[in-house]
Each structure stands twice: as C-alpha cells, then as structure tokens.
C-alpha cells in the first residue's frame, strides 16, 4: 500500500514540475537546440569547413 502511495506522490510531483515549467513559457533547457540566426548558422558551417549557408541554399536539390 505504501509503495502505491509513494509512486502516486512521485507522479504528482513530476506532473507539478512539468506544469510549472510549461506555464513559465519557453523551456530554457531547449535553448541549445535552436539553430540561431542565419549569420550564426553560416559562421558555424564555415568554421566546420562546410559550404556557406548561401551556397548550400542555392544548390539544386536532388531529384524527388
């Protein structure tokens, strides 16, 4: 019986935390997943030795 109560309290606590995070708006932990501005994307691509964003966008896509 106490295991069920402990599990129920754990689920309630997790739900409360998730509800609080969602009510505050955007989740700050997801900031690293954003692509950023086109300038930042272009700089990252160039620093990795890839073609610039302008060049990659202007290339033709493969056949569909």
C-alpha positions, 0 to 999 in steps of 0.5 A: 500500500505504501509503495502505491502511495509513494509512486502516486506522490512521485507522479504528482510531483513530476506532473507539478514540475512539468506544469510549472515549467510549461506555464513559465513559457519557453523551456530554457533547457531547449535553448541549445537546440535552436539553430540561431540566426542565419549569420550564426548558422553560416559562421558555424558551417564555415568554421566546420569547413562546410559550404556557406549557408548561401551556397548550400541554399542555392544548390539544386536539390536532388531529384524527388 
